[in-house]
Amino acid sequence: MTRLRPALPVDAPSLAVLAERSFREAFGRRNSPENMDLHCARTFGQDIQLREIRDPRLATTIAEEDGRIVGFSQLRIPSVHAAIAAERPAEIARIYVLAEWHGRGVAQELMRAALAKASRDGCDCLWLGVWEHNPRAMAFYRKFGLEVVGTHAFMLGLDRQRDLIMSVKLGGAGSASPGAGRGVA
């Protein structure tokens, strides 16, 4: 059974390793080693993860199986974007699960928890950026009601790539609920 919990400062070293490993698993085959190395060095170090864990605008949630970290999410509240029409939007900045744990419901639990926290915190929209060449992730997010509403640039090392912005309204009739997901990531 997956256990979700808030990340603690003591988790920074393990989280840095997991974040880089899961990012490389997901995107390494379609990007140059040089750009992957540069991006990972700028994004996933222990000190960086510690700052993110301590950032009051960023909720980092750890997914554990038998005491081992197998995934995590980061929810940024508030987080505005030009493509998002909302008064108090929340952004899923990251949701990563180790490849060997794909298809076991870990990503669904992290996503449900992010939706629930955003709703509890009074957010009216949840959005995220997803690489345009990641159809599996897009299909996963659609199962939670997210739809493409725009694009933005994402720098992977020195390579300018395009992310699709996906969002879902929160609160009110017809919005996504924390239990809406049925897909496998």
Summary of the structure (lengths in Angstrom):
residues: 185
radius of gyration: 15.5
end to end distance: 16.6
largest distance: 46.8
contacts: 591
relative contact order: 0.17
helix: 37%
strand: 31%
